[in-house]
Amino acid sequence: MSAERFQNGPPSPSMCFGLALNSAGWLMLVFATLGLVALRGKFPWLVQFPPEYIVPVDQWTNVAVQAVIADLKPLMRTFSDRIADVLNQIRGFFIWLPWSTFVVVIATLGAVAGGWRLAALAFGCLLYIAFAGFWTATMATLAALVIIVPLSIVLGFSLGLVAFYVPSARRIIMATLDLMQTIPAFSYLLPFLVMFGAGPAVGVLASIIFATPPMVRSVCLGLTRVDPDSCAAGRMSGCSEAQLLWFVQLPAARETVLLGVNQVIMASLSMVIISSVTGGFADIGWEVLSAIRKAQVGEGCWPAW
């Protein structure tokens, strides 16, 4: 027992009784568990749940999903085809663009945004991709990010504003975000695959679900931490709620919001390999997945890096 817990004096009798009761409770639980294991031959239902009492939730879910998909399947497949068309057009443009031009443009943007160090980093990374032979696959991944990242940012920003301005909705939104980030990605890949069919649309939707929560949390947290005096000064100056948001609160929360944008990009990239399982086009994720299936370390590590 550490001395810090009793820095204000010795423990009281009630505290000692609570600690003893807590220890006794855990000790009783250990002995009860050992007793159940010892009696499992005579009372197996105490150790292993009886199979006859298992509720067929999976069968009920299949029936419900099939009933819904029967009516919505044409609409969902049309939506999936439109997303695939947009992705193919963007990818075609990136592939058509000369690689040297693309490298110069990105390096120039890096120089404008962060100086020569960022420009050199971008230049070196793009040359690495070209020399590794994954330029076409990278352009396919970039085409998906062009759709995933803006949609995730817009959706996350909107939900973050709702969570900030409506406290009652904040609890529901945060609980939903916890669910979105806790459930394994393959759990919602399967229903999307059933509804939208195999193709890049499933990967796009799954990536948006995975990448949106960090943006929501960053926007809500950044706006919550804005100095109340700054908001009061803005209201005294005659700002409306919209003006207060765009000219006072968001500039003050700029770093936190940009951190959310950064998290969206990284989360989108982390879903590339997982979304390739659903039958996306030949992007970096597909290259890594193919290398994993063939157990080729070099082919799998180069595009992943």
C-alpha positions in Angstrom: 0.0 0.0 0.0 1.7 3.2 -1.2 2.4 6.1 1.2 0.8 8.6 -1.2 -2.7 7.2 -0.4 -2.2 8.1 3.3 -0.4 11.4 2.9 -3.2 13.2 4.9 -3.0 10.8 7.8 -3.5 7.1 8.7 -6.4 5.2 7.1 -9.7 5.4 8.9 -11.4 2.3 10.2 -14.1 2.5 7.6 -11.4 2.5 4.8 -9.7 -0.5 6.3 -13.0 -2.4 6.5 -13.8 -1.5 2.9 -10.4 -2.7 1.7 -10.7 -6.0 3.7 -14.2 -6.5 2.3 -13.0 -5.9 -1.2 -10.2 -8.4 -0.8 -12.5 -11.0 0.7 -14.9 -10.6 -2.1 -12.3 -11.3 -4.8 -11.0 -14.3 -2.7 -14.6 -15.7 -2.6 -14.9 -15.3 -6.3 -11.7 -17.2 -6.9 -12.8 -20.1 -4.7 -16.3 -20.1 -6.3 -14.7 -20.4 -9.7 -12.5 -23.3 -8.7 -15.6 -25.0 -7.2 -17.5 -24.6 -10.4 -14.6 -26.1 -12.4 -14.4 -29.0 -10.0 -18.2 -29.7 -10.3 -18.4 -29.3 -14.1 -18.8 -33.1 -14.6 -22.0 -33.1 -12.4 -23.3 -29.7 -13.4 -21.9 -28.9 -16.9 -24.4 -26.1 -17.4 -22.6 -24.1 -14.7 -19.4 -24.0 -16.7 -20.5 -24.1 -20.3 -23.7 -22.4 -21.6 -26.2 -25.0 -22.8 -26.4 -25.0 -26.6 -30.2 -25.5 -26.7 -30.6 -22.0 -25.1 -28.6 -20.2 -27.7 -30.8 -17.6 -29.5 -30.5 -17.8 -33.3 -29.7 -14.2 -33.8 -27.6 -14.8 -36.9 -30.6 -16.5 -38.6 -33.0 -13.7 -37.7 -30.4 -11.2 -39.0 -30.1 -13.0 -42.3 -33.8 -13.0 -42.8 -34.1 -9.3 -41.9 -31.2 -8.3 -44.2 -32.5 -10.3 -47.1 -35.9 -8.8 -46.7 -34.5 -5.2 -46.8 -32.0 -5.9 -49.6 -34.6 -7.4 -51.8 -36.2 -3.9 -52.2 -33.1 -1.7 -51.9 -30.6 -3.8 -53.9 -31.1 -2.0 -57.3 -30.7 1.4 -55.7 -27.7 0.4 -53.7 -26.0 -1.3 -56.7 -26.6 1.9 -58.8 -25.0 4.0 -56.0 -22.0 1.6 -55.9 -21.6 1.8 -59.7 -21.6 5.6 -59.6 -18.9 5.6 -56.9 -16.8 3.2 -59.0 -17.2 5.4 -62.1 -16.0 8.4 -60.2 -13.0 6.5 -58.8 -12.1 5.2 -62.2 -12.2 8.7 -63.7 -10.0 10.1 -61.0 -7.6 7.3 -61.2 -7.5 7.6 -65.0 -6.6 11.3 -64.7 -3.8 10.6 -62.2 -2.4 7.8 -64.4 -2.7 10.0 -67.5 -0.8 12.8 -65.8 3.0 12.4 -66.3 4.7 11.2 -63.2 7.4 13.8 -63.4 4.7 16.6 -63.5 3.0 15.0 -60.5 6.2 14.9 -58.6 7.0 18.5 -59.3 3.5 19.7 -58.4 3.5 17.9 -55.1 7.0 19.0 -54.2 6.1 22.6 -55.0 3.0 22.4 -52.8 5.2 21.0 -50.0 7.6 23.9 -50.4 4.7 26.4 -50.2 3.1 24.7 -47.2 6.2 23.7 -45.1 9.4 24.8 -46.7 12.2 23.0 -48.4 12.3 20.2 -45.9 8.7 19.1 -46.6 9.3 19.6 -50.4 12.4 17.3 -50.2 10.5 14.7 -48.2 7.6 14.7 -50.7 10.0 14.5 -53.6 11.9 11.6 -52.1 8.8 9.7 -51.2 7.4 10.0 -54.7 10.7 8.9 -56.2 10.7 5.9 -53.9 7.2 4.9 -55.2 8.3 5.3 -58.8 11.5 3.3 -58.4 9.6 0.6 -56.5 7.3 0.1 -59.4 4.1 1.0 -57.6 3.2 4.3 -59.3 -0.1 3.0 -60.9 -1.2 1.4 -57.7 -0.4 4.5 -55.7 -2.5 6.6 -58.1 -5.4 4.2 -57.5 -5.1 4.6 -53.8 -4.8 8.4 -54.2 -8.0 8.4 -56.2 -9.8 6.7 -53.3 -8.4 9.2 -50.8 -9.6 12.1 -52.9 -13.1 10.9 -52.2 -12.7 9.4 -48.7 -10.8 12.3 -47.0 -13.1 15.2 -48.1 -16.3 13.3 -47.3 -14.9 12.2 -43.9 -13.9 15.8 -43.1 -17.2 17.3 -44.1 -19.2 14.6 -42.2 -17.0 14.8 -39.2 -17.0 18.6 -39.1 -20.8 18.7 -39.3 -21.3 16.1 -36.6 -18.7 17.9 -34.4 -20.7 21.1 -34.7 -23.9 19.2 -33.7 -22.2 17.6 -30.8 -20.8 21.0 -29.6 -24.1 23.0 -29.9 -26.5 20.2 -28.8 -25.4 18.7 -25.5 -28.2 16.1 -25.6 -27.1 14.9 -29.0 -23.4 14.8 -27.9 -23.9 11.8 -25.7 -25.5 9.9 -28.6 -22.9 10.9 -31.1 -20.0 10.1 -28.8 -21.5 6.7 -28.0 -21.9 6.0 -31.7 -18.3 7.0 -32.4 -17.1 4.6 -29.7 -19.1 1.9 -31.4 -17.7 2.8 -34.9 -14.1 2.6 -33.6 -14.6 -0.4 -31.4 -16.3 -2.8 -33.8 -13.7 -4.6 -36.1 -13.7 -3.3 -39.6 -14.6 -6.6 -41.1 -17.9 -6.5 -39.1 -19.3 -3.7 -41.2 -17.5 -4.7 -44.4 -19.8 -7.8 -44.6 -23.2 -6.0 -44.6 -21.8 -3.4 -47.0 -20.6 -6.2 -49.3 -24.0 -7.8 -49.3 -25.8 -4.5 -50.0 -23.4 -2.8 -52.5 -21.7 -5.8 -54.0 -18.0 -6.4 -54.4 -16.2 -3.3 -55.6 -14.4 -0.1 -54.5 -17.6 1.4 -53.1 -17.5 -0.9 -50.1 -14.0 0.1 -49.3 -14.9 3.8 -49.6 -17.9 3.6 -47.3 -16.0 1.5 -44.7 -13.1 3.9 -44.8 -15.4 6.8 -44.2 -16.9 5.1 -41.2 -13.5 4.4 -39.7 -12.0 7.9 -40.5 -14.9 10.1 -39.5 -14.8 9.7 -35.6 -11.4 11.5 -35.1 -12.6 14.5 -36.9 -15.8 14.7 -34.9 -13.9 14.5 -31.6 -11.3 17.0 -32.7 -13.9 19.6 -33.7 -16.0 19.2 -30.6 -12.9 19.2 -28.3 -11.4 22.2 -30.0 -14.5 24.3 -29.8 -15.1 23.3 -26.2 -11.6 24.5 -25.2 -12.0 28.0 -26.8 -11.5 30.7 -24.2 -14.9 32.0 -23.0 -13.5 35.5 -22.8 -12.8 35.4 -26.6 -16.4 34.4 -27.2 -17.7 37.1 -24.9 -15.6 39.7 -26.8 -17.0 38.5 -30.1 -20.6 38.8 -28.8 -19.9 42.3 -27.4 -18.6 43.2 -30.9 -21.9 42.3 -32.4 -21.1 38.9 -33.9 -23.9 36.6 -34.7 -23.6 32.9 -33.8 -22.4 32.1 -37.3 -19.8 34.9 -37.3 -18.7 33.9 -33.8 -18.1 30.4 -35.1 -16.2 31.2 -38.3 -14.2 34.3 -37.1 -13.6 33.5 -33.4 -14.1 29.9 -32.3 -12.7 28.1 -35.3 -9.6 30.2 -35.6 -9.0 29.6 -31.9 -9.5 25.9 -32.3 -7.5 25.7 -35.5 -4.7 23.4 -34.3 -7.1 20.9 -32.8 -9.3 20.9 -35.9 -6.2 20.4 -38.2 -5.1 17.6 -35.9 -8.5 16.0 -36.7 -7.8 16.4 -40.5 -4.4 14.7 -40.0 -6.1 11.8 -38.2 -8.7 11.4 -40.9 -5.9 11.1 -43.5 -4.0 8.5 -41.5 -7.1 6.5 -40.6 -8.1 6.5 -44.3 -4.7 5.1 -45.3 -4.9 2.5 -42.5 -8.1 1.1 -44.1 -6.5 0.7 -47.6 -5.4 -2.9 -47.1 -8.6 -4.0 -45.3 -10.9 -2.4 -47.9 -9.0 -4.2 -50.7 -10.5 -7.5 -49.4 -13.9 -6.4 -50.8 -12.7 -6.4 -54.4 -11.4 -2.9 -54.9 -9.3 -2.1 -57.9 -5.5 -2.5 -58.2 -4.4 -0.1 -55.5 -1.7 -0.4 -52.8 -3.9 -2.4 -50.6 -4.4 -5.0 -53.3 -0.7 -5.2 -53.9 0.0 -5.9 -50.2 -2.9 -8.4 -50.0 -1.6 -10.3 -53.0 1.9 -10.4 -51.6 0.5 -11.7 -48.3 -1.4 -14.5 -50.1 1.8 -15.4 -51.9 4.0 -15.0 -48.8 6.3 -12.6 -50.6 7.9 -10.4 -48.0 9.6 -8.0 -50.4 6.4 -7.4 -52.5 4.4 -6.8 -49.4 6.7 -4.5 -47.5 7.6 -2.2 -50.4 4.1 -0.9 -51.1 3.2 -0.9 -47.4 6.1 1.3 -46.6 
